[in-house]
Amino acid sequence: MDQASSQDTELAIYMGKSNPKANEREPTTVIQGSSHTVRQSRIRNFIDGFKPPLEHNLTAETTEHVTSASNEQNPPDNLKGPAPEKLARKIKHRHLQLIAIASCVGTGLFVGSGKALANGRPASLLIAFGLIGTMMYCTVNALGELGVMYPVAGSFAAFSTRFLDPAWGLAMGWNYAISWLVTLPLEITAASMTISFWPGSRETNNAAWVAIFWFIVVSINLFSVKGNAPAPKAEFIFSTIKVIAVIGFIILGICLNCGGSPSGEYIGARYWHDPGAFNHGFKGLCSVFVTASFAFGGTEMIGLVAGETANPRKSLPAAVKQVFWRIILFYILALLMIGLLVPYTDPGLLNGTGSSDANASPFVIAIHNAGIDILPSIFNVVIMISILSVGNSAVYSAFRTLAAMADHQQAPQILGYVDRNGRPLVAILFTAAFGLIGFIAAAGADARDTAFDWMLSIAGLAQIFNWGSICLCHIRFRRAWAAQGHSLNELPYRSQPGIYGSWVGFIFNCLIVITQFWTGFAPVGYQSITGAERTESWFKSCLSLIIILITCVSFKL
């Protein structure tokens, strides 16, 4: 039996079909009947898909296929997640590559970088994203080594539980889930605001767009086929559009900078001299870190899906290597072009209705300032698609984390319910409910921007804690590996920067947390703000830490 027919047989057995060849003839038989019979069959199959899986569906052959497909060592009992038993390993190599390259490029880069440019100027923007990118490269390599060794669902909480402390593992699991739960309404809100770029659409209530985008994002995950990755076909389309758009913008930016605009004006490094490359000194640089962290958020998703990858030892290392090119292409080169084409004093950055406003996107501003009429609207569509793509990934990351935590008794057991189609149904619905917070976009600009800033603070700093925890887990793993007499040559995949890279990542994450507390207590221009505003700024900077401490203490008690 060839590979394709073998996979068809295994899938048929998984879905409870004892004779897949017979089932291939079933549509012909049904079609010969009435259309009413066909509709009844489809409706019945749709409804049955939400029911609990039949026990006899998980046969010994299926279990053997799922367990042996990855060719890895069996993970310890306390690192086993739901992937081998409930969520079959259906994520393909190309899906993981797309997750690594472009799945989470969205609001943080296309919109949030505008606020970061206004606060820190182009040099601070480039330095902050470069430092976060370096730390991210070390972190993802550490995660890749752990993920190949122990490819389990919900890897962040599982690794922290095993290598650090069960209380810390619980805190990291909830911290990661919460960061994505608030990212979903944040992205939906930002997507609804991209519509306001076109003047004629401002007469429409934002609540209508929020409802449409919420339905699209939730439907992609709720009705994905057989519990696959975050709707791989949709994510493939999203990521392809983003890759083409960013590459196209870099090429366009080079042409515009060298005098290729309709006016023929040469720009060069003019805006680095006037109005300048830095703003507010070191504090201005530190103020960009949260935005940069939020922009890089989601890169660690390759570890989250490791437990559902068909061949982790092959797919995960290849995905880790893609992260380097993602950092260079999407962030460093693109933001270098932004710093050359858009001055930090541009009215579009300063007079946008808020940090969630597409009018404040430096990408759109750069094209608009060049005097090109059609491209700004086209790129605004790309921004909207990118934001929806991140919202799609947010739903996936949140419900997969919640389902894995429920399987580890770290979350309510109901969140671990998996239906016949392999979907963690309750976790998906719970995540979707958080997306309804996006309707705050209809409450007015002030309320929307306040909520956007709070959600951005939670999501951005939460990523820092998770990345630091990953690096520390890798350090502890390497020590335990050496203490048991193993050599590095025995590892199926080794982190390229090694344990030194993990130390760099861990220390740098700690420094970022300290600088955020400092800038939260004394933000840029704090002399001119009230005490209440300073208090609000400080709570924004440490809200993630408060959530983590409450979770840890609750577990210990």
N, C-alpha and C positions, 0 to 999 in steps of 0.2 A: 504493500500500500504506500503510495507516495505521500509526501508531507502534507499537501493540501487536503487530500481525502482523509488523512489521519486526524488533522485538526478538526475537520467537519464532524468526524465520528465522535471525537472527544467532546465537542460542543453539544452535539445531540445528546450524548449521555448525560452531560451536566444539566441540560434542560429537561431531563426525564424522558427522553425519546429512546426507546430500546432499539429501534431500527431506523437509522437516519435515511437509508436508501428508500425505505417505504414512505418516509415523510416527504421526500423530494417529489413524490408523485401526488401528494395530498392536494396541492393547489389545483392540479388538473381535475381531480375528482370534484372538488368544491366548486370550481368554476362552471362545471357542467350543470350544477344545481342552480337554484334561484339566487339572485343578488341579495335577497333578504337573508339567506343562509350565510352568505359571505360576510355581510354586515354583522350578523349575530355572532359569528365566529370571531371576528376582529374585536368586537366590543367585549366578548367574554374573555379573550386572551388579554386584552388591555386591563380589565378589572382583576383578573387572576394574577397579573404581574405584580400587584401591590400586596398580595397575600404572602404569608410566611413560606419559605421554601420547603418542599417536601423532603423528608429525611432520606428517602431512597434515591433522590436525585444525586446526592454526593456519594457516588460509588467508589469502591476501592481503586478502580482504574483512574477515575478523575483525580482523586487525592494523590495518587502516585504521579500523575502527569504534572499536577500543580507543584508538588514538592520537588520533583527532580528536574523541572524545566530550567531552574536557575543554576544547577550544578554547584551549589555552594554548600558550606558546612551548615548543619542544623544549628540554629541559634539556641541559646539557653532558654529554659522555660520562661523566665521572666522577661525575655525579649521577644516572645512569640506574640504576634498580633493577629488580627482577623483576616489578613490577606490570604494565607494558605487555606483556611477553612471556609470562609464566606465570600471573599472578594477574589475571584480568580485572577491569575497574573495575565492580564490582557493588554497591558500598555506595551506598545511596540517601540522599537529602537528609534524610529523617526519621530514618534510622539515625544519621547524624552528629550531628543535633541531640540525640538521646538520649544519645549518648556524651559530648557536651559538658555536658549538664545533670546527669545523675545516675548515669552508669555506674559510677563509682568511689566513690560515697558508701557507706561501710560501717563497718568496724572502727574506723578512725581517728576518725570523728565519733561514732558511736553508743556505742562502748566506750572507745576511747582517751581521749576527752575527760574521762572520769571521773577517770583518773589525773592528767591535766593540771589538772583543777579542784582535786584534793587537794593538788597540789604548788604551784600558783601562785595559787589563789583566783580568784574570778570576774572581777576586773578584769584580771589577768594573762592569763587565758584569752581574754578578748575582745580585748585588745590584741594578743596574739600571733597569733591567727587573723586579726585585721584587717590586721596588717602583712604576714603571709604572703599573705593574699588580695590586697592591693594589689600586691605583688611579682608574684603569679601573674597578675594581670590584665595587667601590662606584659609579662610573659614570653609569655603566650599570644598577645597581639597581635603581638609580634615573630615568633613562630612562624607565625602566620597569614599575615603578609606573605611570609615565606620559602616557606611551603608552597604558597601560590597561585602564586608565581613559579616554583617548582621542585617540583611535586607528585610526589615519588618515594617509593617504599617505603623504610622504614628511615631516615627523614629526619634523625634526630638525629645518627647516625654520619656520614651523607652530608654534611650541612652542616658539621660539625666538620672532616671530612676536607678539604673544599674551601676553607673560609674560614679555618681555623686551622692545623691540622697533621695529617698522616695518622696519626701516633702518637696524638695526642689524639682523633682521630675513632675509632680503634680502641678506645681506652680508654673513651670515652663510650658506644660501642655495647655493649661488654661490661658496663660499669657499669649501663647501663639494663636490659640483659637479666638480669643477676644480681639487680638490685633486684626485678624481677618474679618471678624464679625462687624467691626466698626469700619473696616475698609470698604465693605460692600455698600452701605449707604453713602459713604464718602464718594465712591466712584459713581454711583447713580446720580448723586447731586451734581457732581462735576459734569457728567454726561448731559444732564438736563440743561446746564448752563451753556454748553457749547452751542445749543440751538439759538441762544440769544445773540450769537455773532451776526446772524442775519436779521436786519432791522424789522422786517415784516413779521417775524415769529414772536416778537416781544409782546404782541397782543394776546397770545395764547398763554393760559395759566400753566405755570411750570409743573403743577401737580399732574397734568395730563401726560407730560413727557416722562416724569418720574414713574408713573404707572406703566407706561409702555416699555421703558427700559428695564424696570423691575421684572415685568412679565417675560421679556426676552431672555434675560440672564438666568432667571430661575427655571424657565422651560428648557433651556439648553442642558442644564444639569439634571433636572427632574425626569426628563424624557430621553436621556441619553441611552444608547443601546447597550443593554446587558451590563450596566454598571461600569462602562468603560471609563477612561481618563476624562478630564474635563472636556467632554464632547470633542474628541480629537479632530474631527473634520472641521468643526467651527474654529477651533484653536489654530488649526493649520492655515485656514484662510486668514484669520486675524493676524497671525504672526508673519505670514507672507506679505501682507499689506504693509505692516510696520517695517519690516526689513527693507522693502523696496522704497518706502517713503523716506526712511532715515538715510539710506545710501543716496537717494536722489537729492535730499536736502544738502548733504555734505558736498556733492558735486556742484549743486547750484550755489552753495555758499562760497565755494572757491572761486567760481566764475564771477559772482557779484563782488567779492572782495577785490578781485583783480581788475575790476572795471568793466565787467560784462553786463551791468545793469542797463536799462534803457537810456539812462542819463550818461553812461560811459564814465562815471566818476570812480576813481581809484580810492579805496578805503584804507587798505593795509592795516596797520596797528594804530590807527588814529585814535580810536576810542580808549585805548589803553593809556594814552597820554592825556587826553582831554575828553571826558572828565576825570579819568584816572583808572588805575588797575585795582586799587584797594579802597575799602570804605570801613570806617570804624575800627581799623587796626585788627588786632588779634580777636577781639570780641566779635567783630563782623564775620571773621572766618568761622568762629565757633557757632555763630547763629545759623550757618548753612548746613551744619552736620545733620540735623534732624530731617531736613528736606532731602538731603543726599541719602540718608538711611532709608527713608520712605521710598525714594526712587529705586533703590537697589533691592527693596523688599520683594520677596518671591523667588529670588535666585536659589534659595535653599529648598525650593519645592522639589528639586530633583531627589533630595533625601526623603521627602515625604512620600513620594510615589515609588521608592525603591522596592518596597514590599509587594508591589503589584506589577513589577516589571518582569517580562518573560525571561530575560537573561541578564540579571543585575551585573554580573562580572564583565559582561561585554558592553552593555548600554550605559551603565553609570560612569565608568571612567571616561568614555567618549563624551558624555554630557558635561562632565567636570571640565574637560579641556575646552569646551565651547565657551565657558564662562569668560575666559581671557579675551576672546574676540568680541564677546558681548560688551565687556567693559571698554575696550578700545573703540569699537565701532559706535555703539549707541551713546556712550557717555562722553568719553574724552574728546573724540573728533567732533561730534555734534555740538558739544558745549563750547569747544574752541571756536567753532564757526559762529555760535551765538555771541560769544564775547567780542568777536571781531566786527560783527554786523549790527549789534544793538547796544547803544550806550545805556548805562544803568539809570540815567536820568530821563529816558524816553517816556513821554506822557502815557503811552500805552501800558507801560509797566506800573506807573504810579497812579493812574486814574482809572484802571480797571475796577469794576465794582467789588472785586475781592480776589483772594488767592484761588478761588475756584472758578474764576471767570476765564473763558477761553480768549476774551479780548486781551488778557494779560499774558498770553502765551508768547514767549519770545520768538518761537518759530514762525508764528503767524505775523508778528510785528516785523521780523526781518524781511519776509517776502513782501509785505505791504509797503515797507519803507523803500523797497527797491523799485516801486512803481509798477509792479506786475498785478494786473487786475484779477485774473481768474484763479491763480494759484492759491491765494489765501483761503478762498472758500474750499478748494480741493483739500488743502492741508487741514482745514478745520474738520472736514469729514474724517480724515485719517485720525485726528485727535479723538473724535467721538468714538470711532471704532476701537481705538487703542484703549480708551477708558472702559468701554464695555468688555473688552478682552480681559482687563485686569479684574473687573467685577466678576466675570466668569471664573477666573482663577481664584478669586476670594471665596466664592461659594464652595468651590471644590476643596480648597485648603481647609476651610472651616469645618465642613461636614466630615471630611476624612479624618481630621484630627479628633473631633468629638466622638466619632464612631470608634476609633482606635482607643481613646481614653476610656470609653464605656466598656470595651472588651478587657481592659486592664483594671476595671473597678475604680477608675479615677473620675468617672462621670456617671450620671444616672444611667441605669442599665437600658432604659427605654431608648436612649440615643444610639444604642448599638443594634437596634432592630434592622435587619437586612431582608428585603423582600425577595421574591423569586427571580427578579431580574438583576439581583446583585447590588441593589441600591440601598444605602443607609437612609431609608425613607424619612424617619423621624428627625434625624440629624439634618437632612436637607431642608425639611419644613421649618425646623428651629432656626436654621441659618437664614432662610428666606424671610422669616418674620423680622429679623433685625434689619433687613433691607428696607422695610417700611419706614424706618427713621428718615429715609431719603425724602419723604414728603415734607420735611422741614424746609425744603427748597421753596415751597409755596408760601412760607410764612414771612417772606420779605428778605431783603438783602442783608440787613444787620443780623437777624437771627440765623440766616443761612451761613454767613461768614463766621459767626461765633461758633456754631456747631462744627463747621468745617475745620477750624483751627484746633478745637478740642480733639476731634477724631484724628486729625493729622498728628497731633502730639502723642496720643495714645499709640497709634500704629507705628510711628517712627521710632520712638524710644523702646517700644516692645521688641522691635527687631534687634536692637542693640543687645538687649539682655539675652535673647535667644542665640545670637551669634557668639557672644561671649561664652555661653553655656556649652555650645558645640565645641569650641576650641578647648575648653577645660575638660570636656569629656574625652577628647582625643588625647590630651596630655595624660590623663589618668589611664586610658586604655593602653597607651604605649608603655607606661610604667608597669602595668600589670602583665603585659605581654612579655616584657623583658624579665620580670621577676619569675615567670613560669618557665624560663629557659628557652623561649622561642627567639628566633632570629627574624630580622626584617624581611629576609628573602622568602619566608614562609607566608607572608601576607599576599593575598590575591591582588591587592592594589595598594600602592604606597602613595601617600601625599607627596606631591612634588616639592613644596617648601619644607616638608617634614615637620618634626615636632617644634623646630625653631619658628616655623611659620605660625603654628598654633599659639606659641607664646607671644609672638608679635600681635596676632589677632586678639588674643585675650587681653593683653595689656592695653592695646589701643581701644578696645571696647570699654574698658574701665575708665580710661582717660576721657572718652567721649561722654560717658555718664556724668563724670565730675564736671566737665565743661558745661553740660546742659543744665545742671543744678545751678552753676554759677551764673550763666546767662539768664536762667529763669528768675533768680533772685535779683539780679541787677541787669535787666535787658538793655539793649541798645537804646540810648536816649531816656534812661530811667529817671533822670533828673526832672524831666518835664511831665511825668505821669503821676497819677495819684497813688496813694497807698493801696487802695482796693485793686487797682490795675496791676500793681506789682505783686500782690497776693495771688491774683488770678494767674499771672504769668508763672509764678513759682509752682502753683498746683498743677499747671499744665505740664511743667517740666518733670514732675516727680509722680504723676498719677500712675504710671506703669509700675513703679517701684512700690507704691502703696498697694496695688492689686496683688503683686507678688508676695509681699509681706503678709497680707491678710490670708492669702491661700496657704502659705507655709505654716503660719501660726495655727490656723484652723485645723490643718492636718496633724500637727504635733499635739494639739489638745484632744 
